[in-house]
Amino acid sequence: MPLRLTTSSRSTSVGVEICDAGLRIAEVEPGRPLRVSRLETAPWDLSETVRDPYPTFAIAPILSNAFDANQRKKLTVHVALPSRFTVIRQLTLPAVGEKELQSAIELQIQHNIHLPFDEAAYDYVLCDPPEDEADSVSVLLVAADKSRVNDVIQGFRSVGIRPKTIDIHALALYRLIRRFRPDLPQTFLLLETSEDTVDLHVFHDGLLYLTRQVPVALAPTSDVPAFDYVSQFDVEIERTLNFFMYTLNQREAGFERVFVTLPRDVDASEHLQALEERIGMPCEVLPLAEMIRRNCEIGPEAHRMPDLADYAAAIGLALRGV
């Protein structure tokens, strides 16, 4: 069910997340509390998903139907790509100036980094170098499939909208969580669970260092005991933490907590208790829908939306502009 509240005179920021369901759209206005004036999913054209489950090449007609033609040029729009279109790498390079650093990164992308797409669009942010390489400079590189990025930009521009930023799902979700949970620890693992997969995101000092998806479900069932599920889950968590601490040389970054998001109507308390015992770290469920309800003005329709948590990343995108 789409949500549409009457637009006030305050400026509106729009978040558009590209996902398997289509385009999740959130319009947010500044204030205390934040006002979410629109939540809606514009679905993919099913005739196009036969060729590609994410038919970004056919995004323009969806945008044309989703946004009023008279308002498009005035919109401040932030877009998020699915995590599967992006790759995150930490690079440690000799300490050089900004121009030389860009050239060095370009060289790494062309010759030394394996990427699962032919051409890359990329951005980077400086991060702390490993302790044993203090004279170097480290960056977190986010590379995306350039053909997908071009599809998105051209699709928006063809309907008269210029996206202000292009982000990725995990960072958009983190922005919402950070806004409403300012007490986040310095280093933590965020697990996004679904019925049959889990995305593991490692955050340190406010930066996303690592994200990966594994086909393991953390969901209750009468047929499989909790420990059988968690034993698989534990292995993937250990691999992720070891990669961050040892491969990325972040041995001093101690993990303080595991945060978990769950599919709607799922009670995984038994599983999480078993997981805490195995990994020796507190596990806390993040109730995304309740976070939105408590901190935003969303109207009675949104309070009843069973899929409200699915809009967390789209709202997080819109927060870039408020």
Residue pairs with C-beta under 8 A, 6 or more apart in sequence:
1 301
1 304
1 305
2 38
2 39
2 40
2 41
3 36
3 38
3 39
3 40
3 298
3 299
3 301
3 302
3 305
4 37
4 38
4 40
5 35
5 36
5 37
5 38
5 298
5 299
6 37
7 27
7 29
7 37
8 29
8 35
8 37
10 29
10 30
10 31
10 35
11 29
11 30
11 76
11 321
11 322
12 27
12 28
12 29
12 37
12 75
12 76
13 27
13 28
13 29
13 30
13 76
13 78
13 318
13 319
13 320
13 321
13 322
14 25
14 26
14 27
14 28
14 75
14 76
14 77
14 78
14 318
14 321
15 25
15 26
15 27
15 28
15 77
15 78
15 79
15 80
15 172
15 313
15 314
15 315
15 316
15 317
15 318
15 319
15 320
16 23
16 24
16 25
16 77
16 78
16 79
16 80
16 163
16 314
16 317
17 23
17 24
17 79
17 80
17 169
17 172
17 313
17 314
17 317
18 54
18 56
18 59
18 79
18 80
18 81
18 82
18 152
19 82
19 169
19 313
20 53
20 54
20 82
21 41
21 43
21 44
21 310
22 41
22 42
22 43
22 44
22 62
23 41
23 42
23 59
23 62
23 63
23 66
24 39
24 40
24 41
24 310
24 311
24 313
24 314
25 38
25 39
25 40
25 41
25 42
25 66
25 314
26 36
26 38
26 39
26 311
26 314
26 315
26 317
26 318
27 36
27 37
27 38
27 318
28 34
28 35
28 36
28 37
28 296
28 315
28 318
28 319
28 321
28 322
29 35
29 36
29 37
29 322
30 322
31 297
33 295
33 296
33 297
34 295
34 296
34 297
34 319
34 322
35 296
35 297
36 292
36 296
36 297
36 298
36 299
36 302
36 315
39 298
39 302
39 305
39 308
39 311
39 314
39 315
40 66
41 310
42 62
42 63
42 65
42 66
43 62
44 54
44 55
44 58
44 62
45 55
45 58
45 61
45 62
48 55
48 57
48 58
49 55
54 82
54 85
54 148
56 148
56 151
56 152
56 155
57 151
59 151
59 152
59 155
59 156
60 154
60 155
60 158
60 159
63 155
63 156
63 159
63 161
64 159
67 75
67 159
67 161
69 159
69 160
72 159
72 160
72 161
73 160
73 161
75 161
76 164
76 321
77 156
77 161
77 162
77 163
77 164
78 163
78 164
78 165
78 166
78 167
78 172
78 317
78 318
78 320
78 321
79 152
79 156
79 163
79 165
79 166
79 167
79 317
80 166
80 167
80 168
80 169
80 171
80 172
80 313
80 314
80 317
81 144
81 148
81 149
81 152
81 166
81 167
81 168
81 169
82 168
82 169
83 168
83 169
83 170
83 199
83 211
83 213
84 213
85 117
85 144
85 145
85 148
85 168
86 142
86 143
86 144
86 145
86 168
87 115
87 116
87 142
87 143
87 144
88 140
88 141
88 142
88 143
88 208
88 209
88 210
88 211
89 113
89 140
89 141
89 143
90 127
90 138
90 139
90 140
90 141
90 209
90 248
91 105
91 108
91 113
91 124
91 138
91 139
91 141
92 129
92 130
92 133
92 136
92 137
92 138
93 101
93 104
93 105
93 108
93 136
93 137
93 138
93 139
94 104
94 136
94 137
95 135
95 136
95 137
96 104
96 137
101 137
101 139
105 122
105 124
105 139
105 141
108 141
109 115
109 120
109 122
109 141
109 143
113 141
113 143
115 143
116 145
117 145
117 146
117 147
117 148
118 146
118 147
119 145
119 146
119 147
120 143
120 144
120 145
120 146
121 143
121 144
121 145
121 146
121 149
121 150
122 141
122 142
122 143
122 144
123 141
123 142
124 139
124 140
124 141
124 142
125 139
125 140
125 207
126 137
126 138
126 139
127 138
127 139
127 140
127 205
127 207
127 209
128 138
128 205
129 136
129 137
129 138
130 136
130 138
130 248
130 249
130 250
131 249
131 252
132 249
133 249
140 207
140 208
140 209
142 168
144 166
144 168
149 166
152 163
152 166
153 163
153 166
156 162
156 163
164 320
164 321
165 320
167 317
167 320
169 313
170 190
170 199
170 201
170 208
170 211
171 208
171 316
172 313
172 314
172 316
172 317
173 190
173 192
173 312
173 313
173 316
174 190
174 201
174 203
174 208
174 316
175 316
175 317
175 319
175 320
176 288
176 291
176 292
176 312
176 313
176 315
176 316
176 319
177 184
177 190
177 259
177 286
177 288
177 291
177 312
177 316
178 184
178 206
179 295
179 316
179 319
180 291
180 294
180 295
181 286
181 291
184 203
185 256
185 257
186 204
186 205
186 253
186 256
187 202
187 203
187 204
187 205
187 253
187 254
187 255
187 256
188 203
188 255
188 256
188 257
188 258
188 259
189 200
189 201
189 202
189 203
189 237
189 240
189 241
189 255
189 257
189 258
189 259
190 200
190 201
190 202
190 203
190 258
190 259
190 260
190 261
190 286
191 198
191 199
191 200
191 201
191 218
191 237
191 258
191 259
191 260
191 261
192 198
192 199
192 201
192 261
193 217
193 218
193 219
193 260
193 261
193 262
193 263
193 266
193 268
194 217
194 263
195 217
195 219
195 263
196 215
196 217
197 213
197 214
197 215
197 216
197 217
198 213
198 214
198 216
198 217
198 218
198 233
198 236
199 211
199 212
199 213
200 210
200 211
200 212
200 213
200 214
200 236
200 237
200 240
201 208
201 210
201 211
202 208
202 209
202 210
202 211
202 240
202 241
202 244
203 209
204 244
204 250
204 253
209 244
209 248
209 250
210 240
210 243
210 244
210 248
212 240
214 236
216 229
216 232
216 233
216 236
217 229
218 229
218 230
218 233
218 260
218 262
218 268
218 271
218 272
218 275
219 229
219 262
219 263
219 266
219 268
219 271
220 226
220 266
220 267
220 268
220 270
220 271
221 229
226 270
226 271
226 273
226 274
227 274
229 271
230 271
230 274
230 275
230 278
231 278
233 271
233 275
234 275
234 278
234 279
237 258
237 275
237 279
238 279
241 255
244 250
244 253
245 251
245 253
255 281
256 281
256 282
257 281
257 282
257 283
257 284
258 275
258 279
258 281
258 282
258 283
258 284
259 283
259 284
259 285
259 286
260 268
260 272
260 283
260 284
260 285
260 286
261 285
261 286
261 288
261 309
261 312
262 268
262 285
264 289
264 306
264 307
264 309
268 285
272 283
272 285
275 283
276 282
276 283
287 309
288 308
288 309
288 312
289 308
289 309
291 312
292 298
292 302
292 308
292 309
292 311
292 312
292 315
293 302
293 303
293 308
296 315
298 308
302 308
